[in-house]
Every structure is written in structure tokens, then in C-alpha cells.
Amino acid sequence: MPTLPEIGLQHYLFVGAAMFSLGLIGFLTRRNLILMFLCTEMMLQGVAITMCAFGAYHGNMAGQAFTIFILTIAAAEASLALGLIVLLFKERHNVDSHAWKQLRG
């Protein structure tokens, strides 16, 4: 039975960089606020994978601790962003990012 090659640090870094890059490209090219929000979450997950990989590679738990903080910030950002998206949809009946310019407080 053939053995599978070991997954090294570079594999995790590639996946993290790919997720961050795809999230950044999606964030910069989309106008829908919900898709922009999801792309931001994808970027945060790419960073979390990278931090966990570096933490495991160096044998300390700092990467995993920072990942917990990233997930906490992502949850707070999700609640705030979804509240703002609902507000925009109630006012303008669309979730286009250019509709923010027309909102006045």
C-alpha cells in the first residue's frame, strides 16, 4: 500500500494565501454588500489557517490563541455588518455598496 506524502507547512501557507487572495479579489470586485462581507470572512479564515500552521510548526500555542481572537472579532463583525446591511435594505431595497453614499443620518 503506497504511503501518502506528509503535509508540510508550505501546504498550509499556500491554502491560507489562496483563501486570502480569493477573498481580497472578491472584495475588490463585488458591489453586493453580502458578498463583500463573505469575502472579508474568507480573508479572516485564510489568516487563521496561516496562524495555526505557524503555531504548530514552531511548537507553541500562540497561533491558536490568535485564531480564537480572530474568530471572536469575526463574530462581532458579522453581527454589526448584518445589522447595517438590513438597515440599508430597509431604506433602499437593495444591498449595493454605492447605496451607502445616498444614506444620510
C-alpha positions in Angstrom: 0.0 0.0 0.0 1.6 3.3 -1.0 2.1 5.9 1.7 0.8 9.4 1.4 3.3 12.3 1.5 3.3 14.3 4.7 1.5 17.6 4.6 4.1 20.3 5.4 4.0 23.9 6.5 4.1 25.2 2.9 0.8 23.4 2.0 -1.0 25.2 4.9 0.6 28.5 3.9 -0.5 28.0 0.3 -4.1 27.3 1.3 -4.1 30.3 3.6 -2.7 32.6 1.0 -5.1 31.3 -1.7 -8.1 31.9 0.6 -6.9 35.4 1.5 -6.2 36.2 -2.2 -9.6 35.0 -3.4 -11.3 36.9 -0.6 -9.4 40.1 -1.5 -10.2 39.7 -5.2 -13.8 39.1 -4.4 -14.0 42.0 -2.0 -12.5 44.4 -4.5 -14.6 43.3 -7.5 -18.1 42.8 -5.9 -20.6 45.6 -5.2 -23.1 43.5 -3.2 -22.5 44.1 0.5 -23.4 40.5 1.5 -20.8 39.1 -1.0 -18.2 41.7 0.3 -19.0 40.5 3.8 -18.4 36.9 2.9 -15.2 37.7 1.2 -14.0 39.5 4.3 -14.8 36.4 6.3 -12.8 34.3 3.8 -9.8 36.6 4.2 -10.0 36.2 8.0 -10.2 32.4 7.7 -7.1 32.4 5.5 -5.2 34.3 8.1 -6.5 31.9 10.8 -5.2 28.9 8.9 -1.8 30.6 8.5 -1.5 31.5 12.2 -2.5 27.9 13.2 0.1 26.5 10.8 2.9 28.7 12.1 1.9 27.9 15.7 2.0 24.2 15.1 5.3 24.5 13.1 7.0 26.4 16.0 5.5 24.2 18.7 3.7 26.9 20.6 0.1 27.8 21.1 0.3 31.5 20.2 -1.1 30.9 16.7 -4.1 29.1 18.1 -4.7 31.8 20.7 -4.6 34.5 18.0 -7.0 32.4 15.9 -9.5 32.5 18.8 -9.3 36.3 18.9 -9.7 36.4 15.1 -12.9 34.2 15.3 -14.2 36.4 18.1 -13.7 39.6 16.1 -15.2 37.9 13.0 -18.4 37.1 15.1 -18.7 40.7 16.3 -18.1 42.0 12.8 -20.7 39.6 11.4 -23.4 40.9 13.8 -22.6 44.5 13.1 -22.3 44.1 9.3 -25.6 42.2 9.1 -27.3 44.9 11.1 -26.0 47.6 8.7 -27.0 45.5 5.7 -30.5 45.1 7.0 -30.7 48.8 7.6 -29.6 49.6 4.1 -32.0 47.1 2.6 -34.9 48.6 4.6 -34.0 52.1 3.4 -33.0 51.5 -0.3 -34.4 48.0 -1.1 -31.0 46.8 -2.4 -27.7 45.9 -1.0 -25.4 47.7 -3.4 -22.4 49.3 -1.9 -22.9 52.5 -3.8 -26.3 53.0 -2.0 -24.3 54.0 1.2 -23.5 57.3 -0.4 -27.2 58.2 -0.6 -27.9 57.4 3.1 -27.9 60.4 5.4 -28.1 60.2 9.2 
